Amino acid sequence: MNAQSFHILTAGALVTLQNVVLTPDLTLDEARLEGANWSVDYEGETNLKADMGETKFRVVVSEPNVNRALTAHLSANFPLKNVALSLFSERVKISGNFVKGFLSLPVAVEAVIKVRNGVDIYFDLTDVKAGVGLPPAVVEVVQGQMNAELRGVITRQLQESPFPLYIDEIRTEPGRLIAQGKVRLRFPFASS
């Protein structure tokens, strides 16, 4: 092995990163990658290849970073304006103003974030209030609109990812969102 080229093969590795900027509006406060059989080949400055196989990941995103990412990606048609998400133990509270025509009504929604099939992330609403509790039919409409918007945002983000992600679990703690799953990491990134 010389300074111009090398090959590394591991039987197990753990990497922990902090303040990882994935996009201008999405920062991971912590990212942990754990895997086996990682292979890295380096031949000069322009030829780096890495294959990390199926790697477990755990990411932590703080409440301010979740809010920055959420508000940056909500469509102009989303019925809630001035959206703020608060993270609690195993639940989230989403507040904002429901705007329809000249009507602006403060709304607070409590929900649990759920994952289905590793890529379908949605809110399971437990309570919707607009000053008072709302009837179940209104809760269903709000839930449908929120989930349609959220799925669109997350689907776009997952499709733009240069590597395939499978999310096993998303949970919340006070002020933090934690996601765990699997990813197949290769560099250079495969073109989609």
C-alpha positions as CSV (number, residue, x, y, z in Angstrom):
1,M,0.0,0.0,0.0
2,N,1.3,3.5,-0.9
3,A,0.0,7.0,-0.3
4,Q,-1.6,7.0,-3.7
5,S,-3.8,3.9,-3.2
6,F,-5.3,1.7,-0.5
7,H,-7.9,-0.9,0.2
8,I,-9.8,-1.3,3.5
9,L,-12.1,-4.2,4.3
10,T,-13.8,-4.4,7.7
11,A,-15.8,-7.2,9.4
12,G,-17.7,-4.6,11.4
13,A,-17.8,-0.8,11.8
14,L,-19.5,1.9,13.7
15,V,-19.5,5.5,12.6
16,T,-21.1,8.3,14.6
17,L,-21.5,11.8,12.9
18,Q,-22.8,15.0,14.3
19,N,-24.5,18.0,12.6
20,V,-24.8,16.3,9.2
21,V,-26.2,18.7,6.6
22,L,-28.0,16.6,4.1
23,T,-29.7,19.5,2.3
24,P,-29.8,23.2,3.0
25,D,-33.0,22.7,5.0
26,L,-32.3,19.3,6.6
27,T,-29.7,18.9,9.3
28,L,-29.3,15.6,11.3
29,D,-28.1,16.4,14.8
30,E,-26.7,12.9,15.0
31,A,-26.2,10.0,12.6
32,R,-25.0,6.6,13.5
33,L,-24.1,4.0,10.9
34,E,-23.4,0.4,11.9
35,G,-22.5,-2.4,9.5
36,A,-20.4,-5.3,8.5
37,N,-18.3,-6.0,5.5
38,W,-17.5,-2.4,4.6
39,S,-15.1,-2.1,1.7
40,V,-13.2,1.1,0.6
41,D,-10.9,1.4,-2.3
42,Y,-8.9,4.6,-3.0
43,E,-6.7,5.1,-6.0
44,G,-5.7,8.7,-6.3
45,E,-7.8,11.8,-5.8
46,T,-10.4,11.0,-8.4
47,N,-11.1,7.3,-7.8
48,L,-12.8,6.5,-4.5
49,K,-15.2,3.5,-4.3
50,A,-17.0,2.3,-1.2
51,D,-19.5,-0.4,-0.6
52,M,-21.0,-0.6,2.9
53,G,-23.6,-3.2,2.1
54,E,-26.8,-3.2,4.2
55,T,-26.0,-0.8,7.1
56,K,-28.2,0.0,10.1
57,F,-28.7,3.7,10.7
58,R,-30.1,5.8,13.6
59,V,-30.6,9.5,13.1
60,V,-31.6,12.1,15.7
61,V,-33.2,15.4,14.5
62,S,-33.9,18.2,16.9
63,E,-37.3,20.0,17.0
64,P,-35.9,23.2,15.4
65,N,-34.4,21.2,12.6
66,V,-37.6,19.2,12.0
67,N,-39.6,22.4,11.8
68,R,-37.1,24.0,9.4
69,A,-37.3,21.0,7.1
70,L,-41.1,20.7,7.4
71,T,-41.8,24.3,6.6
72,A,-39.4,24.4,3.7
73,H,-41.2,21.6,2.0
74,L,-44.9,22.2,2.7
75,S,-46.9,23.2,-0.4
76,A,-48.6,26.5,-0.8
77,N,-51.9,24.6,-0.9
78,F,-51.4,23.1,2.6
79,P,-54.4,24.2,4.7
80,L,-52.4,25.0,7.8
81,K,-50.3,28.2,7.8
82,N,-47.6,29.1,10.4
83,V,-47.1,25.4,11.1
84,A,-45.0,24.5,14.2
85,L,-44.4,20.9,15.3
86,S,-43.6,20.1,18.9
87,L,-42.1,16.7,19.8
88,F,-43.1,14.9,23.0
89,S,-42.7,11.3,24.3
90,E,-44.3,9.1,21.6
91,R,-46.4,11.9,20.1
92,V,-46.3,15.2,18.2
93,K,-48.3,18.3,18.4
94,I,-48.8,20.3,15.2
95,S,-50.2,23.8,15.6
96,G,-51.0,26.4,13.0
97,N,-53.8,28.4,11.5
98,F,-56.4,26.7,9.3
99,V,-56.9,29.2,6.5
100,K,-59.9,29.0,4.2
101,G,-60.9,32.1,2.3
102,F,-61.3,34.9,4.9
103,L,-61.5,32.4,7.8
104,S,-58.3,31.8,9.9
105,L,-58.8,29.4,12.8
106,P,-56.1,28.3,15.2
107,V,-55.7,24.6,15.1
108,A,-53.8,22.1,17.3
109,V,-53.4,18.5,16.2
110,E,-52.0,15.7,18.3
111,A,-50.7,12.6,16.5
112,V,-48.4,9.6,16.6
113,I,-45.9,9.2,13.7
114,K,-46.2,5.7,12.2
115,V,-44.3,3.8,9.6
116,R,-45.7,1.2,7.2
117,N,-43.6,-0.9,4.8
118,G,-40.4,1.0,5.5
119,V,-41.2,4.0,3.3
120,D,-44.8,5.0,4.1
121,I,-44.7,7.5,6.9
122,Y,-47.9,9.1,8.2
123,F,-49.6,10.8,11.1
124,D,-52.1,8.9,13.2
125,L,-54.2,11.7,14.6
126,T,-55.4,11.3,18.2
127,D,-56.9,14.8,18.6
128,V,-57.7,17.8,16.6
129,K,-58.8,21.1,18.2
130,A,-59.8,24.4,16.8
131,G,-60.5,26.2,20.0
132,V,-62.8,23.2,20.8
133,G,-62.8,19.5,19.9
134,L,-63.9,18.8,16.4
135,P,-66.3,16.1,15.2
136,P,-64.8,12.9,13.9
137,A,-65.8,13.7,10.2
138,V,-63.7,16.9,10.4
139,V,-60.8,15.1,12.1
140,E,-60.8,12.6,9.2
141,V,-60.6,15.4,6.6
142,V,-57.8,17.1,8.4
143,Q,-56.0,13.8,8.8
144,G,-56.4,13.0,5.1
145,Q,-55.0,16.4,4.1
146,M,-52.1,16.3,6.5
147,N,-51.1,12.7,5.5
148,A,-51.4,13.5,1.8
149,E,-49.0,16.5,2.3
150,L,-46.6,14.6,4.5
151,R,-46.4,11.6,2.3
152,G,-45.7,13.8,-0.7
153,V,-42.9,15.6,1.2
154,I,-41.3,12.4,2.5
155,T,-41.8,10.5,-0.8
156,R,-40.0,13.3,-2.7
157,Q,-37.1,13.2,-0.1
158,L,-36.8,9.5,-0.3
159,Q,-36.8,9.5,-4.1
160,E,-34.1,12.1,-4.2
161,S,-31.9,10.2,-1.8
162,P,-28.8,8.8,-3.6
163,F,-29.1,5.5,-1.7
164,P,-32.1,3.3,-0.8
165,L,-33.5,3.8,2.7
166,Y,-35.8,1.5,4.7
167,I,-37.2,3.0,7.9
168,D,-38.0,0.5,10.6
169,E,-39.2,2.9,13.3
170,I,-39.7,6.6,14.0
171,R,-40.2,7.7,17.6
172,T,-40.3,11.0,19.4
173,E,-38.9,12.2,22.6
174,P,-39.2,15.7,24.1
175,G,-37.5,17.9,21.5
176,R,-36.1,15.1,19.3
177,L,-37.2,12.8,16.5
178,I,-35.4,9.5,16.2
179,A,-35.5,7.3,13.1
180,Q,-34.0,3.9,12.7
181,G,-33.7,1.6,9.7
182,K,-31.4,0.2,7.1
183,V,-29.6,1.8,4.1
184,R,-27.4,0.4,1.3
185,L,-24.5,2.8,1.0
186,R,-22.3,2.8,-2.1
187,F,-20.0,5.5,-3.5
188,P,-19.9,6.8,-6.1
189,F,-23.7,7.0,-5.8
190,A,-25.7,5.0,-8.2
191,S,-27.6,7.2,-10.7
192,S,-31.3,6.7,-10.6
